Amino acid sequence: MRFTTVRLCGGEALMAVSADGLDLNMEEASARLERKGFQIKQKDEMMIIMDWNWMETTIYPQGKVMFFPLKDRSLCIKYATEILEYLV
């Protein structure tokens, strides 16, 4: 997968934006994550929020994944790839 990254929240968060233009079904995505053992904190048709690797992680239908707190761009891409591989 190819990503660009965006720094958010005054540099305390990073978002990986998939260049592949995904359109995730959020209900199916949350079910897959729960089957993998992830605990979903909040979900709706626009986002899934969960804790992952000690970070608050938000997944969006377009394949965007935000991590808070995180400052390392290479880790952001690595983690987003790992998560989205569960979902596509």
C-alpha positions in Angstrom: 0.0 0.0 0.0 1.1 3.6 -0.7 0.5 6.4 1.8 1.0 10.0 2.4 1.2 11.3 6.0 -0.3 14.3 7.6 0.8 15.8 10.9 -2.1 16.8 13.2 -2.8 18.1 16.7 0.2 20.3 16.9 2.5 17.5 15.8 1.3 15.0 18.4 -0.7 12.9 16.0 -0.1 11.5 12.5 -2.5 10.3 9.9 -1.7 7.9 7.1 -3.8 8.6 4.0 -4.1 5.6 1.6 -3.2 6.5 -2.0 -5.3 3.6 -3.1 -8.7 5.3 -2.5 -10.4 2.7 -0.3 -14.1 2.6 0.5 -14.3 0.5 3.7 -17.6 -0.8 5.0 -17.2 0.3 8.6 -19.6 -2.3 10.0 -17.7 -5.1 8.3 -14.4 -3.5 9.3 -15.3 -3.2 13.0 -16.5 -6.9 13.0 -13.1 -8.0 11.4 -11.1 -6.0 14.0 -13.2 -7.4 16.9 -12.6 -11.0 15.6 -8.9 -10.2 15.6 -9.2 -9.3 19.3 -9.2 -5.5 19.0 -11.5 -3.7 21.4 -13.5 -1.0 19.6 -14.2 2.1 21.7 -16.5 3.8 19.3 -17.9 3.1 15.8 -20.3 4.5 13.3 -20.5 4.8 9.5 -17.8 7.5 9.5 -15.1 6.1 11.9 -13.8 3.4 14.1 -11.9 4.4 17.3 -9.8 1.8 19.1 -6.7 1.5 21.2 -3.8 0.0 19.3 -0.2 -0.2 20.4 -0.9 2.1 23.3 -2.3 4.8 20.9 -5.8 6.0 20.2 -6.3 4.9 16.6 -9.1 6.2 14.3 -9.9 4.5 11.0 -11.9 6.3 8.3 -13.8 4.7 5.3 -11.4 6.3 2.8 -8.5 4.3 4.2 -7.2 7.0 6.5 -5.7 5.9 9.8 -4.9 8.4 12.6 -2.6 7.6 15.5 -2.4 9.7 18.7 0.2 10.2 20.1 2.7 9.4 17.3 5.5 11.5 15.7 7.4 8.9 13.6 6.2 9.0 9.9 7.7 5.6 9.1 5.9 3.9 12.0 2.7 5.6 11.0 2.9 4.0 7.6 3.9 0.6 9.0 1.1 0.6 11.5 -1.5 1.8 9.0 -0.5 -1.0 6.6 -0.8 -3.6 9.3 -4.3 -2.4 10.3 -5.6 -2.1 6.7 -4.3 -5.5 5.8 -6.9 -6.9 8.3 -9.7 -5.0 6.5 -9.1 -5.4 2.7 
